[in-house]
């Protein structure tokens, strides 16, 4: 079955709540693939999840760009 789960994180300064993000992430089944878009925090989270058996990919700004595409946004407001 196809499904999507999100952990909503701050737009800025996500490392300030890194422990909360990590705690939510490890609640998710290890069979899921994480696509992480959190700036430099993504690199750290990606590696920490990998160390305990998760698959994770730092996707940069792809998630945000896709959301703008779906909304037919013409500005980045």
PQR file with spaces between the fields and no chain letter, atoms N, CA, C, O and H, PARSE charges and radii, in Angstrom:
ATOM       1  N    UNK     1       0.845   -1.179    0.000 -0.4000 1.5000
ATOM       2  CA   UNK     1       0.000    0.000    0.000 -0.0000 2.0000
ATOM       3  C    UNK     1       0.887    1.238    0.000  0.5500 1.7000
ATOM       4  O    UNK     1       1.868    1.297    0.742 -0.5500 1.4000
ATOM       5  N    UNK     2       0.557    2.212   -0.814 -0.4000 1.5000
ATOM       6  CA   UNK     2       1.282    3.473   -0.850 -0.0000 2.0000
ATOM       7  C    UNK     2       0.754    4.397    0.234  0.5500 1.7000
ATOM       8  O    UNK     2      -0.455    4.517    0.429 -0.5500 1.4000
ATOM       9  H    UNK     2      -0.240    2.164   -1.417  0.4000 1.0000
ATOM      10  N    UNK     3       1.658    5.036    0.925 -0.4000 1.5000
ATOM      11  CA   UNK     3       1.240    5.985    1.949 -0.0000 2.0000
ATOM      12  C    UNK     3       2.323    7.034    2.138  0.5500 1.7000
ATOM      13  O    UNK     3       3.474    6.842    1.749 -0.5500 1.4000
ATOM      14  H    UNK     3       2.641    4.938    0.766  0.4000 1.0000
ATOM      15  N    UNK     4       1.937    8.127    2.733 -0.4000 1.5000
ATOM      16  CA   UNK     4       2.844    9.228    3.002 -0.0000 2.0000
ATOM      17  C    UNK     4       2.600    9.687    4.427  0.5500 1.7000
ATOM      18  O    UNK     4       1.458    9.892    4.837 -0.5500 1.4000
ATOM      19  H    UNK     4       1.001    8.284    3.050  0.4000 1.0000
ATOM      20  N    UNK     5       3.665    9.845    5.167 -0.4000 1.5000
ATOM      21  CA   UNK     5       3.577   10.390    6.520 -0.0000 2.0000
ATOM      22  C    UNK     5       4.500   11.597    6.571  0.5500 1.7000
ATOM      23  O    UNK     5       5.545   11.609    5.920 -0.5500 1.4000
ATOM      24  H    UNK     5       4.593    9.679    4.833  0.4000 1.0000
ATOM      25  N    UNK     6       4.124   12.606    7.333 -0.4000 1.5000
ATOM      26  CA   UNK     6       4.959   13.796    7.462 -0.0000 2.0000
ATOM      27  C    UNK     6       5.222   14.089    8.926  0.5500 1.7000
ATOM      28  O    UNK     6       4.375   13.882    9.794 -0.5500 1.4000
ATOM      29  H    UNK     6       3.276   12.597    7.862  0.4000 1.0000
ATOM      30  N    UNK     7       6.408   14.571    9.162 -0.4000 1.5000
ATOM      31  CA   UNK     7       6.743   15.155   10.445 -0.0000 2.0000
ATOM      32  C    UNK     7       6.919   16.644   10.141  0.5500 1.7000
ATOM      33  O    UNK     7       7.885   17.037    9.487 -0.5500 1.4000
ATOM      34  H    UNK     7       7.096   14.739    8.457  0.4000 1.0000
ATOM      35  N    UNK     8       6.009   17.448   10.606 -0.4000 1.5000
ATOM      36  CA   UNK     8       6.054   18.875   10.325 -0.0000 2.0000
ATOM      37  C    UNK     8       7.120   19.510   11.223  0.5500 1.7000
ATOM      38  O    UNK     8       7.113   19.339   12.442 -0.5500 1.4000
ATOM      39  H    UNK     8       5.225   17.128   11.138  0.4000 1.0000
ATOM      40  N    UNK     9       8.030   20.241   10.590 -0.4000 1.5000
ATOM      41  CA   UNK     9       9.167   20.834   11.292 -0.0000 2.0000
ATOM      42  C    UNK     9       9.195   22.333   11.030  0.5500 1.7000
ATOM      43  O    UNK     9       8.553   22.820   10.100 -0.5500 1.4000
ATOM      44  H    UNK     9       8.036   20.380    9.599  0.4000 1.0000
ATOM      45  N    UNK    10       9.940   23.059   11.851 -0.4000 1.5000
ATOM      46  CA   UNK    10      10.034   24.513   11.644 -0.0000 2.0000
ATOM      47  C    UNK    10      10.661   24.858   10.297  0.5500 1.7000
ATOM      48  O    UNK    10      11.505   24.121    9.787 -0.5500 1.4000
ATOM      49  H    UNK    10      10.462   22.663   12.607  0.4000 1.0000
ATOM      50  N    UNK    11      10.238   25.982    9.729 -0.4000 1.5000
ATOM      51  CA   UNK    11      10.805   26.463    8.463 -0.0000 2.0000
ATOM      52  C    UNK    11      12.251   26.911    8.634  0.5500 1.7000
ATOM      53  O    UNK    11      13.046   26.842    7.697 -0.5500 1.4000
ATOM      54  H    UNK    11       9.552   26.580   10.143  0.4000 1.0000
ATOM      55  N    UNK    12      12.580   27.363    9.820 -0.4000 1.5000
ATOM      56  CA   UNK    12      13.928   27.853   10.106 -0.0000 2.0000
ATOM      57  C    UNK    12      14.382   27.324   11.457  0.5500 1.7000
ATOM      58  O    UNK    12      13.563   26.989   12.314 -0.5500 1.4000
ATOM      59  H    UNK    12      11.933   27.419   10.581  0.4000 1.0000
ATOM      60  N    UNK    13      15.692   27.252   11.637 -0.4000 1.5000
ATOM      61  CA   UNK    13      16.287   26.850   12.911 -0.0000 2.0000
ATOM      62  C    UNK    13      15.791   25.487   13.399  0.5500 1.7000
ATOM      63  O    UNK    13      15.549   25.297   14.591 -0.5500 1.4000
ATOM      64  H    UNK    13      16.357   27.525   10.942  0.4000 1.0000
ATOM      65  N    UNK    14      15.645   24.558   12.484 -0.4000 1.5000
ATOM      66  CA   UNK    14      15.124   23.232   12.855 -0.0000 2.0000
ATOM      67  C    UNK    14      16.057   22.487   13.801  0.5500 1.7000
ATOM      68  O    UNK    14      15.609   21.609   14.538 -0.5500 1.4000
ATOM      69  H    UNK    14      15.841   24.713   11.515  0.4000 1.0000
ATOM      70  N    UNK    15      17.339   22.818   13.796 -0.4000 1.5000
ATOM      71  CA   UNK    15      18.253   22.127   14.708 -0.0000 2.0000
ATOM      72  C    UNK    15      17.932   22.450   16.162  0.5500 1.7000
ATOM      73  O    UNK    15      18.271   21.676   17.057 -0.5500 1.4000
ATOM      74  H    UNK    15      17.703   23.532   13.197  0.4000 1.0000
ATOM      75  N    UNK    16      17.286   23.577   16.402 -0.4000 1.5000
ATOM      76  CA   UNK    16      16.895   23.934   17.770 -0.0000 2.0000
ATOM      77  C    UNK    16      15.938   22.917   18.376  0.5500 1.7000
ATOM      78  O    UNK    16      15.866   22.786   19.598 -0.5500 1.4000
ATOM      79  H    UNK    16      17.011   24.206   15.674  0.4000 1.0000
ATOM      80  N    UNK    17      15.199   22.192   17.529 -0.4000 1.5000
ATOM      81  CA   UNK    17      14.258   21.170   18.010 -0.0000 2.0000
ATOM      82  C    UNK    17      14.639   19.785   17.480  0.5500 1.7000
ATOM      83  O    UNK    17      13.788   18.910   17.319 -0.5500 1.4000
ATOM      84  H    UNK    17      15.257   22.298   16.536  0.4000 1.0000
ATOM      85  N    UNK    18      15.927   19.607   17.213 -0.4000 1.5000
ATOM      86  CA   UNK    18      16.413   18.354   16.639 -0.0000 2.0000
ATOM      87  C    UNK    18      15.959   17.137   17.443  0.5500 1.7000
ATOM      88  O    UNK    18      15.509   16.150   16.861 -0.5500 1.4000
ATOM      89  H    UNK    18      16.618   20.318   17.344  0.4000 1.0000
ATOM      90  N    UNK    19      16.068   17.192   18.749 -0.4000 1.5000
ATOM      91  CA   UNK    19      15.698   16.030   19.570 -0.0000 2.0000
ATOM      92  C    UNK    19      14.228   15.661   19.403  0.5500 1.7000
ATOM      93  O    UNK    19      13.890   14.478   19.360 -0.5500 1.4000
ATOM      94  H    UNK    19      16.434   17.994   19.222  0.4000 1.0000
ATOM      95  N    UNK    20      13.361   16.647   19.308 -0.4000 1.5000
ATOM      96  CA   UNK    20      11.933   16.383   19.102 -0.0000 2.0000
ATOM      97  C    UNK    20      11.700   15.737   17.734  0.5500 1.7000
ATOM      98  O    UNK    20      10.926   14.788   17.612 -0.5500 1.4000
ATOM      99  H    UNK    20      13.636   17.608   19.343  0.4000 1.0000
ATOM     100  N    UNK    21      12.372   16.259   16.713 -0.4000 1.5000
ATOM     101  CA   UNK    21      12.232   15.694   15.361 -0.0000 2.0000
ATOM     102  C    UNK    21      12.710   14.246   15.363  0.5500 1.7000
ATOM     103  O    UNK    21      12.033   13.368   14.827 -0.5500 1.4000
ATOM     104  H    UNK    21      13.001   17.030   16.812  0.4000 1.0000
ATOM     105  N    UNK    22      13.860   13.996   15.955 -0.4000 1.5000
ATOM     106  CA   UNK    22      14.432   12.650   16.019 -0.0000 2.0000
ATOM     107  C    UNK    22      13.488   11.695   16.759  0.5500 1.7000
ATOM     108  O    UNK    22      13.251   10.577   16.302 -0.5500 1.4000
ATOM     109  H    UNK    22      14.410   14.710   16.390  0.4000 1.0000
ATOM     110  N    UNK    23      12.957   12.134   17.890 -0.4000 1.5000
ATOM     111  CA   UNK    23      12.028   11.302   18.667 -0.0000 2.0000
ATOM     112  C    UNK    23      10.800   10.910   17.857  0.5500 1.7000
ATOM     113  O    UNK    23      10.329    9.778   17.963 -0.5500 1.4000
ATOM     114  H    UNK    23      13.150   13.042   18.262  0.4000 1.0000
ATOM     115  N    UNK    24      10.276   11.828   17.051 -0.4000 1.5000
ATOM     116  CA   UNK    24       9.130   11.519   16.197 -0.0000 2.0000
ATOM     117  C    UNK    24       9.531   10.566   15.077  0.5500 1.7000
ATOM     118  O    UNK    24       8.777    9.657   14.731 -0.5500 1.4000
ATOM     119  H    UNK    24      10.658   12.748   16.965  0.4000 1.0000
ATOM     120  N    UNK    25      10.703   10.771   14.520 -0.4000 1.5000
ATOM     121  CA   UNK    25      11.168    9.940   13.404 -0.0000 2.0000
ATOM     122  C    UNK    25      11.317    8.475   13.821  0.5500 1.7000
ATOM     123  O    UNK    25      10.933    7.574   13.075 -0.5500 1.4000
ATOM     124  H    UNK    25      11.315   11.509   14.802  0.4000 1.0000
ATOM     125  N    UNK    26      11.865    8.241   14.994 -0.4000 1.5000
ATOM     126  CA   UNK    26      12.112    6.848   15.400 -0.0000 2.0000
ATOM     127  C    UNK    26      10.839    6.114   15.808  0.5500 1.7000
ATOM     128  O    UNK    26      10.880    4.915   16.085 -0.5500 1.4000
ATOM     129  H    UNK    26      12.177    8.973   15.600  0.4000 1.0000
ATOM     130  N    UNK    27       9.719    6.812   15.847 -0.4000 1.5000
ATOM     131  CA   UNK    27       8.425    6.166   16.085 -0.0000 2.0000
ATOM     132  C    UNK    27       7.903    5.493   14.812  0.5500 1.7000
ATOM     133  O    UNK    27       7.018    4.641   14.874 -0.5500 1.4000
ATOM     134  H    UNK    27       9.686    7.785   15.622  0.4000 1.0000
ATOM     135  N    UNK    28       8.450    5.876   13.672 -0.4000 1.5000
ATOM     136  CA   UNK    28       7.999    5.381   12.372 -0.0000 2.0000
ATOM     137  C    UNK    28       8.713    4.075   12.044  0.5500 1.7000
ATOM     138  O    UNK    28       9.892    3.905   12.354 -0.5500 1.4000
ATOM     139  H    UNK    28       9.169    6.569   13.621  0.4000 1.0000
ATOM     140  N    UNK    29       7.992    3.166   11.421 -0.4000 1.5000
ATOM     141  CA   UNK    29       8.531    1.849   11.067 -0.0000 2.0000
ATOM     142  C    UNK    29       9.776    1.970   10.189  0.5500 1.7000
ATOM     143  O    UNK    29       9.845    2.826    9.307 -0.5500 1.4000
ATOM     144  H    UNK    29       7.034    3.305   11.169  0.4000 1.0000
ATOM     145  N    UNK    30      10.745    1.112   10.440 -0.4000 1.5000
ATOM     146  CA   UNK    30      12.006    1.153    9.699 -0.0000 2.0000
ATOM     147  C    UNK    30      11.868    0.754    8.233  0.5500 1.7000
ATOM     148  O    UNK    30      12.811    0.927    7.460 -0.5500 1.4000
ATOM     149  H    UNK    30      10.688    0.417   11.157  0.4000 1.0000
ATOM     150  N    UNK    31      10.733    0.235    7.845 -0.4000 1.5000
ATOM     151  CA   UNK    31      10.543   -0.115    6.438 -0.0000 2.0000
ATOM     152  C    UNK    31      10.244    1.123    5.581  0.5500 1.7000
ATOM     153  O    UNK    31      10.263    1.044    4.353 -0.5500 1.4000
ATOM     154  H    UNK    31       9.968    0.094    8.473  0.4000 1.0000
ATOM     155  N    UNK    32       9.972    2.248    6.216 -0.4000 1.5000
ATOM     156  CA   UNK    32       9.666    3.491    5.498 -0.0000 2.0000
ATOM     157  C    UNK    32      10.954    4.172    5.046  0.5500 1.7000
ATOM     158  O    UNK    32      11.987    4.060    5.705 -0.5500 1.4000
ATOM     159  H    UNK    32       9.957    2.312    7.214  0.4000 1.0000
ATOM     160  N    UNK    33      10.887    4.868    3.936 -0.4000 1.5000
ATOM     161  CA   UNK    33      11.989    5.671    3.431 -0.0000 2.0000
ATOM     162  C    UNK    33      11.740    7.119    3.837  0.5500 1.7000
ATOM     163  O    UNK    33      10.678    7.673    3.555 -0.5500 1.4000
ATOM     164  H    UNK    33      10.047    4.960    3.400  0.4000 1.0000
ATOM     165  N    UNK    34      12.707    7.722    4.490 -0.4000 1.5000
ATOM     166  CA   UNK    34      12.606    9.126    4.877 -0.0000 2.0000
ATOM     167  C    UNK    34      13.152   10.012    3.771  0.5500 1.7000
ATOM     168  O    UNK    34      14.248    9.776    3.263 -0.5500 1.4000
ATOM     169  H    UNK    34      13.570    7.272    4.719  0.4000 1.0000
ATOM     170  N    UNK    35      12.390   11.028    3.400 -0.4000 1.5000
ATOM     171  CA   UNK    35      12.846   12.081    2.506 -0.0000 2.0000
ATOM     172  C    UNK    35      12.902   13.333    3.371  0.5500 1.7000
ATOM     173  O    UNK    35      11.871   13.838    3.816 -0.5500 1.4000
ATOM     174  H    UNK    35      11.499   11.219    3.813  0.4000 1.0000
ATOM     175  N    UNK    36      14.104   13.825    3.602 -0.4000 1.5000
ATOM     176  CA   UNK    36      14.294   14.893    4.579 -0.0000 2.0000
ATOM     177  C    UNK    36      14.674   16.195    3.883  0.5500 1.7000
ATOM     178  O    UNK    36      15.588   16.237    3.060 -0.5500 1.4000
ATOM     179  H    UNK    36      14.941   13.415    3.240  0.4000 1.0000
ATOM     180  N    UNK    37      13.949   17.255    4.233 -0.4000 1.5000
ATOM     181  CA   UNK    37      14.209   18.586    3.678 -0.0000 2.0000
ATOM     182  C    UNK    37      14.287   19.570    4.841  0.5500 1.7000
ATOM     183  O    UNK    37      13.303   20.229    5.176 -0.5500 1.4000
ATOM     184  H    UNK    37      13.206   17.220    4.901  0.4000 1.0000
ATOM     185  N    UNK    38      15.467   19.660    5.451 -0.4000 1.5000
ATOM     186  CA   UNK    38      15.644   20.508    6.635 -0.0000 2.0000
ATOM     187  C    UNK    38      16.959   21.278    6.616  0.5500 1.7000
ATOM     188  O    UNK    38      17.519   21.563    7.675 -0.5500 1.4000
ATOM     189  H    UNK    38      16.267   19.125    5.179  0.4000 1.0000
ATOM     190  N    UNK    39      17.449   21.610    5.457 -0.4000 1.5000
ATOM     191  CA   UNK    39      18.723   22.320    5.396 -0.0000 2.0000
ATOM     192  C    UNK    39      19.841   21.468    5.974  0.5500 1.7000
ATOM     193  O    UNK    39      19.877   20.256    5.763 -0.5500 1.4000
ATOM     194  H    UNK    39      16.994   21.378    4.598  0.4000 1.0000
ATOM     195  N    UNK    40      20.747   22.097    6.698 -0.4000 1.5000
ATOM     196  CA   UNK    40      21.886   21.363    7.241 -0.0000 2.0000
ATOM     197  C    UNK    40      21.468   20.347    8.307  0.5500 1.7000
ATOM     198  O    UNK    40      22.189   19.376    8.540 -0.5500 1.4000
ATOM     199  H    UNK    40      20.718   23.081    6.869  0.4000 1.0000
ATOM     200  N    UNK    41      20.340   20.545    8.946 -0.4000 1.5000
ATOM     201  CA   UNK    41      19.840   19.587    9.930 -0.0000 2.0000
ATOM     202  C    UNK    41      19.545   18.242    9.277  0.5500 1.7000
ATOM     203  O    UNK    41      19.664   17.198    9.919 -0.5500 1.4000
ATOM     204  H    UNK    41      19.754   21.333    8.758  0.4000 1.0000
ATOM     205  N    UNK    42      19.162   18.262    8.005 -0.4000 1.5000
ATOM     206  CA   UNK    42      18.843   17.019    7.290 -0.0000 2.0000
ATOM     207  C    UNK    42      20.051   16.093    7.225  0.5500 1.7000
ATOM     208  O    UNK    42      19.908   14.877    7.354 -0.5500 1.4000
ATOM     209  H    UNK    42      19.065   19.109    7.483  0.4000 1.0000
ATOM     210  N    UNK    43      21.224   16.651    7.029 -0.4000 1.5000
ATOM     211  CA   UNK    43      22.439   15.840    6.931 -0.0000 2.0000
ATOM     212  C    UNK    43      22.673   15.071    8.226  0.5500 1.7000
ATOM     213  O    UNK    43      23.008   13.887    8.200 -0.5500 1.4000
ATOM     214  H    UNK    43      21.341   17.639    6.925  0.4000 1.0000
ATOM     215  N    UNK    44      22.497   15.739    9.340 -0.4000 1.5000
ATOM     216  CA   UNK    44      22.713   15.107   10.644 -0.0000 2.0000
ATOM     217  C    UNK    44      21.631   14.068   10.916  0.5500 1.7000
ATOM     218  O    UNK    44      21.930   12.952   11.339 -0.5500 1.4000
ATOM     219  H    UNK    44      22.225   16.700    9.361  0.4000 1.0000
ATOM     220  N    UNK    45      20.375   14.435   10.673 -0.4000 1.5000
ATOM     221  CA   UNK    45      19.271   13.508   10.903 -0.0000 2.0000
ATOM     222  C    UNK    45      19.394   12.285   10.007  0.5500 1.7000
ATOM     223  O    UNK    45      19.183   11.157   10.454 -0.5500 1.4000
ATOM     224  H    UNK    45      20.132   15.342   10.330  0.4000 1.0000
ATOM     225  N    UNK    46      19.730   12.503    8.767 -0.4000 1.5000
ATOM     226  CA   UNK    46      19.925   11.420    7.812 -0.0000 2.0000
ATOM     227  C    UNK    46      20.939   10.410    8.365  0.5500 1.7000
ATOM     228  O    UNK    46      20.675    9.207    8.377 -0.5500 1.4000
ATOM     229  H    UNK    46      19.901   13.419    8.403  0.4000 1.0000
ATOM     230  N    UNK    47      22.076   10.891    8.812 -0.4000 1.5000
ATOM     231  CA   UNK    47      23.127   10.012    9.321 -0.0000 2.0000
ATOM     232  C    UNK    47      22.714    9.321   10.616  0.5500 1.7000
ATOM     233  O    UNK    47      22.969    8.129   10.789 -0.5500 1.4000
ATOM     234  H    UNK    47      22.291   11.867    8.802  0.4000 1.0000
ATOM     235  N    UNK    48      22.083   10.053   11.521 -0.4000 1.5000
ATOM     236  CA   UNK    48      21.656    9.453   12.786 -0.0000 2.0000
ATOM     237  C    UNK    48      20.616    8.351   12.564  0.5500 1.7000
ATOM     238  O    UNK    48      20.644    7.322   13.239 -0.5500 1.4000
ATOM     239  H    UNK    48      21.876   11.022   11.380  0.4000 1.0000
ATOM     240  N    UNK    49      19.706    8.568   11.623 -0.4000 1.5000
ATOM     241  CA   UNK    49      18.711    7.532   11.320 -0.0000 2.0000
ATOM     242  C    UNK    49      19.370    6.327   10.658  0.5500 1.7000
ATOM     243  O    UNK    49      19.030    5.182   10.958 -0.5500 1.4000
ATOM     244  H    UNK    49      19.683    9.403   11.075  0.4000 1.0000
ATOM     245  N    UNK    50      20.304    6.587    9.767 -0.4000 1.5000
ATOM     246  CA   UNK    50      21.045    5.504    9.106 -0.0000 2.0000
ATOM     247  C    UNK    50      21.742    4.605   10.134  0.5500 1.7000
ATOM     248  O    UNK    50      21.736    3.382   10.001 -0.5500 1.4000
ATOM     249  H    UNK    50      20.581    7.517    9.524  0.4000 1.0000
ATOM     250  N    UNK    51      22.335    5.214   11.146 -0.4000 1.5000
ATOM     251  CA   UNK    51      23.081    4.453   12.156 -0.0000 2.0000
ATOM     252  C    UNK    51      22.210    3.458   12.911  0.5500 1.7000
ATOM     253  O    UNK    51      22.714    2.465   13.435 -0.5500 1.4000
ATOM     254  H    UNK    51      22.340    6.208   11.254  0.4000 1.0000
ATOM     255  N    UNK    52      20.909    3.716   12.972 -0.4000 1.5000
ATOM     256  CA   UNK    52      20.025    2.791   13.695 -0.0000 2.0000
ATOM     257  C    UNK    52      19.124    1.983   12.754  0.5500 1.7000
ATOM     258  O    UNK    52      18.134    1.390   13.183 -0.5500 1.4000
ATOM     259  H    UNK    52      20.500    4.523   12.547  0.4000 1.0000
ATOM     260  N    UNK    53      19.482    1.967   11.467 -0.4000 1.5000
ATOM     261  CA   UNK    53      18.810    1.061   10.544 -0.0000 2.0000
ATOM     262  C    UNK    53      17.735    1.629    9.641  0.5500 1.7000
ATOM     263  O    UNK    53      17.039    0.868    8.968 -0.5500 1.4000
ATOM     264  H    UNK    53      20.286    2.448   11.118  0.4000 1.0000
ATOM     265  N    UNK    54      17.579    2.941    9.605 -0.4000 1.5000
ATOM     266  CA   UNK    54      16.600    3.566    8.714 -0.0000 2.0000
ATOM     267  C    UNK    54      17.242    3.912    7.374  0.5500 1.7000
ATOM     268  O    UNK    54      18.463    4.018    7.264 -0.5500 1.4000
ATOM     269  H    UNK    54      18.145    3.559   10.151  0.4000 1.0000
ATOM     270  N    UNK    55      16.406    4.085    6.370 -0.4000 1.5000
ATOM     271  CA   UNK    55      16.843    4.600    5.071 -0.0000 2.0000
ATOM     272  C    UNK    55      16.346    6.037    4.968  0.5500 1.7000
ATOM     273  O    UNK    55      15.158    6.305    5.148 -0.5500 1.4000
ATOM     274  H    UNK    55      15.414    4.000    6.459  0.4000 1.0000
ATOM     275  N    UNK    56      17.257    6.954    4.678 -0.4000 1.5000
ATOM     276  CA   UNK    56      16.892    8.360    4.609 -0.0000 2.0000
ATOM     277  C    UNK    56      17.676    9.049    3.502  0.5500 1.7000
ATOM     278  O    UNK    56      18.828    8.708    3.234 -0.5500 1.4000
ATOM     279  H    UNK    56      18.222    6.737    4.532  0.4000 1.0000
ATOM     280  N    UNK    57      17.033   10.024    2.863 -0.4000 1.5000
ATOM     281  CA   UNK    57      17.654   10.788    1.789 -0.0000 2.0000
ATOM     282  C    UNK    57      17.415   12.273    2.059  0.5500 1.7000
ATOM     283  O    UNK    57      16.283   12.693    2.300 -0.5500 1.4000
ATOM     284  H    UNK    57      16.097   10.301    3.081  0.4000 1.0000
ATOM     285  N    UNK    58      18.479   13.055    2.017 -0.4000 1.5000
ATOM     286  CA   UNK    58      18.368   14.503    2.123 -0.0000 2.0000
ATOM     287  C    UNK    58      17.987   15.021    0.738  0.5500 1.7000
ATOM     288  O    UNK    58      18.794   14.967   -0.189 -0.5500 1.4000
ATOM     289  H    UNK    58      19.398   12.714    1.821  0.4000 1.0000
ATOM     290  N    UNK    59      16.766   15.520    0.596 -0.4000 1.5000
ATOM     291  CA   UNK    59      16.268   15.937   -0.720 -0.0000 2.0000
ATOM     292  C    UNK    59      16.367   17.440   -0.954  0.5500 1.7000
ATOM     293  O    UNK    59      15.826   17.950   -1.935 -0.5500 1.4000
ATOM     294  H    UNK    59      16.110   15.564    1.349  0.4000 1.0000
ATOM     295  N    UNK    60      17.038   18.137   -0.081 -0.4000 1.5000
ATOM     296  CA   UNK    60      17.188   19.575   -0.267 -0.0000 2.0000
ATOM     297  C    UNK    60      15.845   20.280   -0.270  0.5500 1.7000
ATOM     298  O    UNK    60      15.036   20.083    0.638 -0.5500 1.4000
ATOM     299  H    UNK    60      17.477   17.722    0.716  0.4000 1.0000
ATOM     300  N    UNK    61      15.598   21.105   -1.289 -0.4000 1.5000
ATOM     301  CA   UNK    61      14.358   21.897   -1.351 -0.0000 2.0000
ATOM     302  C    UNK    61      13.298   21.285   -2.265  0.5500 1.7000
ATOM     303  O    UNK    61      12.318   21.950   -2.601 -0.5500 1.4000
ATOM     304  H    UNK    61      16.255   21.265   -2.027  0.4000 1.0000
ATOM     305  N    UNK    62      13.475   20.053   -2.664 -0.4000 1.5000
ATOM     306  CA   UNK    62      12.533   19.431   -3.594 -0.0000 2.0000
ATOM     307  C    UNK    62      11.105   19.440   -3.038  0.5500 1.7000
ATOM     308  O    UNK    62      10.159   19.704   -3.780 -0.5500 1.4000
ATOM     309  H    UNK    62      14.270   19.512   -2.391  0.4000 1.0000
ATOM     310  N    UNK    63      10.939   19.157   -1.750 -0.4000 1.5000
ATOM     311  CA   UNK    63       9.608   19.117   -1.142 -0.0000 2.0000
ATOM     312  C    UNK    63       8.907   20.469   -1.257  0.5500 1.7000
ATOM     313  O    UNK    63       7.742   20.543   -1.647 -0.5500 1.4000
ATOM     314  H    UNK    63      11.707   18.943   -1.146  0.4000 1.0000
ATOM     315  N    UNK    64       9.619   21.520   -0.918 -0.4000 1.5000
ATOM     316  CA   UNK    64       9.045   22.867   -0.986 -0.0000 2.0000
ATOM     317  C    UNK    64       8.704   23.232   -2.427  0.5500 1.7000
ATOM     318  O    UNK    64       7.627   23.762   -2.701 -0.5500 1.4000
ATOM     319  H    UNK    64      10.566   21.460   -0.601  0.4000 1.0000
ATOM     320  N    UNK    65       9.611   22.951   -3.334 -0.4000 1.5000
ATOM     321  CA   UNK    65       9.378   23.256   -4.740 -0.0000 2.0000
ATOM     322  C    UNK    65       8.149   22.519   -5.267  0.5500 1.7000
ATOM     323  O    UNK    65       7.371   23.080   -6.039 -0.5500 1.4000
ATOM     324  H    UNK    65      10.486   22.520   -3.112  0.4000 1.0000
ATOM     325  N    UNK    66       7.975   21.270   -4.854 -0.4000 1.5000
ATOM     326  CA   UNK    66       6.818   20.487   -5.289 -0.0000 2.0000
ATOM     327  C    UNK    66       5.522   21.085   -4.740  0.5500 1.7000
ATOM     328  O    UNK    66       4.524   21.168   -5.455 -0.5500 1.4000
ATOM     329  H    UNK    66       8.607   20.815   -4.227  0.4000 1.0000
ATOM     330  N    UNK    67       5.538   21.499   -3.481 -0.4000 1.5000
ATOM     331  CA   UNK    67       4.353   22.141   -2.899 -0.0000 2.0000
ATOM     332  C    UNK    67       3.993   23.400   -3.681  0.5500 1.7000
ATOM     333  O    UNK    67       2.819   23.640   -3.963 -0.5500 1.4000
ATOM     334  H    UNK    67       6.350   21.432   -2.900  0.4000 1.0000
ATOM     335  N    UNK    68       4.991   24.202   -4.032 -0.4000 1.5000
ATOM     336  CA   UNK    68       4.727   25.410   -4.825 -0.0000 2.0000
ATOM     337  C    UNK    68       4.150   25.047   -6.187  0.5500 1.7000
ATOM     338  O    UNK    68       3.242   25.716   -6.679 -0.5500 1.4000
ATOM     339  H    UNK    68       5.945   24.007   -3.804  0.4000 1.0000
ATOM     340  N    UNK    69       4.675   23.988   -6.793 -0.4000 1.5000
ATOM     341  CA   UNK    69       4.180   23.528   -8.090 -0.0000 2.0000
ATOM     342  C    UNK    69       2.701   23.136   -7.981  0.5500 1.7000
ATOM     343  O    UNK    69       1.886   23.539   -8.811 -0.5500 1.4000
ATOM     344  H    UNK    69       5.413   23.445   -6.393  0.4000 1.0000
ATOM     345  N    UNK    70       2.363   22.353   -6.959 -0.4000 1.5000
ATOM     346  CA   UNK    70       0.972   21.918   -6.785 -0.0000 2.0000
ATOM     347  C    UNK    70       0.022   23.104   -6.604  0.5500 1.7000
ATOM     348  O    UNK    70      -1.122   23.067   -7.058 -0.5500 1.4000
ATOM     349  H    UNK    70       3.025   22.026   -6.285  0.4000 1.0000
ATOM     350  N    UNK    71       0.499   24.141   -5.944 -0.4000 1.5000
ATOM     351  CA   UNK    71      -0.328   25.317   -5.707 -0.0000 2.0000
ATOM     352  C    UNK    71      -0.271   26.332   -6.834  0.5500 1.7000
ATOM     353  O    UNK    71      -0.898   27.389   -6.769 -0.5500 1.4000
ATOM     354  H    UNK    71       1.428   24.171   -5.575  0.4000 1.0000
ATOM     355  N    UNK    72       0.498   25.993   -7.877 -0.4000 1.5000
ATOM     356  CA   UNK    72       0.665   26.892   -9.009 -0.0000 2.0000
ATOM     357  C    UNK    72       1.170   28.265   -8.555  0.5500 1.7000
ATOM     358  O    UNK    72       0.767   29.300   -9.088 -0.5500 1.4000
ATOM     359  H    UNK    72       1.007   25.134   -7.929  0.4000 1.0000
ATOM     360  N    UNK    73       2.050   28.248   -7.570 -0.4000 1.5000
ATOM     361  CA   UNK    73       2.584   29.501   -7.008 -0.0000 2.0000
ATOM     362  C    UNK    73       3.450   30.219   -8.039  0.5500 1.7000
ATOM     363  O    UNK    73       4.194   29.597   -8.797 -0.5500 1.4000
ATOM     364  H    UNK    73       2.377   27.408   -7.138  0.4000 1.0000
ATOM     365  N    UNK    74       3.331   31.515   -8.044 -0.4000 1.5000
ATOM     366  CA   UNK    74       4.174   32.327   -8.919 -0.0000 2.0000
ATOM     367  C    UNK    74       5.207   33.106   -8.112  0.5500 1.7000
ATOM     368  O    UNK    74       6.122   33.702   -8.681 -0.5500 1.4000
ATOM     369  H    UNK    74       2.726   32.020   -7.429  0.4000 1.0000
ATOM     370  N    UNK    75       5.060   33.101   -6.778 -0.4000 1.5000
ATOM     371  CA   UNK    75       6.030   33.722   -5.880 -0.0000 2.0000
ATOM     372  C    UNK    75       6.294   32.763   -4.722  0.5500 1.7000
ATOM     373  O    UNK    75       5.549   31.802   -4.526 -0.5500 1.4000
ATOM     374  H    UNK    75       4.316   32.617   -6.317  0.4000 1.0000
ATOM     375  N    UNK    76       7.336   33.019   -3.969 -0.4000 1.5000
ATOM     376  CA   UNK    76       7.715   32.143   -2.857 -0.0000 2.0000
ATOM     377  C    UNK    76       7.180   32.669   -1.527  0.5500 1.7000
ATOM     378  O    UNK    76       7.900   32.652   -0.528 -0.5500 1.4000
ATOM     379  H    UNK    76       7.941   33.799   -4.129  0.4000 1.0000
ATOM     380  N    UNK    77       5.954   33.129   -1.496 -0.4000 1.5000
ATOM     381  CA   UNK    77       5.359   33.681   -0.283 -0.0000 2.0000
ATOM     382  C    UNK    77       4.918   32.615    0.660  0.5500 1.7000
ATOM     383  O    UNK    77       4.395   32.917    1.733 -0.5500 1.4000
ATOM     384  H    UNK    77       5.369   33.144   -2.307  0.4000 1.0000
